[in-house]
Amino acid sequence: MKRSILFKAGLIASVCFMAVNASAAGTSGGTITFNGKITSSTCDSALEGSAANEVTMPDVATNAFTGDTAGRTSFNILLTSCVLDKDTGVAAYFEPDANWVDMDTGHLNNIAVAGAEGVSLQLLNGDDDTAINVGDAAQETLAHTVVPDAQGNGTLPYFVEYFKVAGGTLKAGAVQGKVTYSLIYR
């Protein structure tokens, strides 16, 4: 009887083992390729003149808009302590964020509580006044690049301006936008 119980236990264990092996031997789901880059290039960055990383824009009346824009304000991202590979430049990439960025326009949403209506914020390159489509991957190739000086310092110039939302009616109130940026090296 003991032999019968041991035989049955062994048979059950064998069947379980075969079932596990059969499920592990399923079909391949596909191949994933991961691409990346290791670089010795690094820089520190900060917003010029603001320990809090804030840009104060001017107060603008609803009738002060010239076309779709008003209140253009300059700001600079300062680069310091850059250690770069030879001939490497630095650019800022303004990141996508569904809460802060209108992904259709690339503008910053007004996130002020009880804020103004019918307005967003548009970022522009400071060198040529071209609009930046925040979150667009094309920034990786189109963004303005700076080659820091021999001391490892440089400046990335930008503008921000109020932008009247298409089809919207401007209503007075506070305006606040946020954006995250990262440095890219090329």
Salt bridges, closest charged atoms under 4 A:
GLU117 OE1 - LYS171 NZ 3.85
ASP127 OD2 - HIS144 NE2 2.45
ASP129 OD2 - ARG72 NH1 3.43
GLU161 OE1 - ARG72 NE 3.06
